[in-house]
Amino acid sequence: MTWERARSEEQKEQRITGIIEATARLYETHTFEEITFVLIAREATFTRSNLYKYFNSKEEIFLEFLRHDIVLWRKAVLSKFSPGKILSVKEFASAWVNLQLRHERLLKLMAILHNALEKNVSIEKLTEFKRGAKEELFTLAEFLCNLFPKLTIEKAANFLELQLAAAIGLFQMTDLSETQQRILEDPEFTVLKLDFAASFQETVEYILKGTLSG
């Protein structure tokens, strides 16, 4: 990218999109800890000083990266389920889990949100992120109310929060290193081995059943 000062909101959005795309490419082969502000600038063909015109830290970049993935997730959910079609709890949970498995990167980013991404960011950037996430949550909650008329907005939002917490926890317990995987193959420890899809589906069913009956 030949860098020139963005002279319109559209150009600014194009610059930000380029930065997020560069970050996404790096995240395919690097961990969050390995990626630096300078590395992102280089991948996006920005100078470090020019990158500072849009973000003040790599954490701010990753927050925007996560916001982008949340939007993709919301769009995927809305296109996956047909309003008015009656689904059993099991059918919904199965489709929900399969959809989540196709958005693994979202889980990876959510897993480091509170202990990494929300640190070293300005109050303005964090407020902007939280506000955007809240709007996406509300949109999904409204959609779930259409799928399950027994749900209120509050109950639907509560379901979304609980299933997300469960998804993050299960993901952290199953996204293992080679050494961890080898240990769990030992007959002594196989009882501790979890399958993300099976465990998450069972959890989603429990949470949704409880939410619908509460």
Secondary structure as UniProt FT lines:
FT   HELIX           9..27
FT   TURN            28..29
FT   TURN            32..34
FT   HELIX           37..43
FT   TURN            44..45
FT   HELIX           48..51
FT   TURN            52..54
FT   HELIX           58..80
FT   TURN            83..84
FT   HELIX           89..101
FT   TURN            102..103
FT   HELIX           104..111
FT   HELIX           113..117
FT   HELIX           123..147
FT   TURN            149..150
FT   HELIX           153..174
FT   HELIX           178..185
FT   TURN            187..189
FT   HELIX           190..192
FT   HELIX           196..213
//
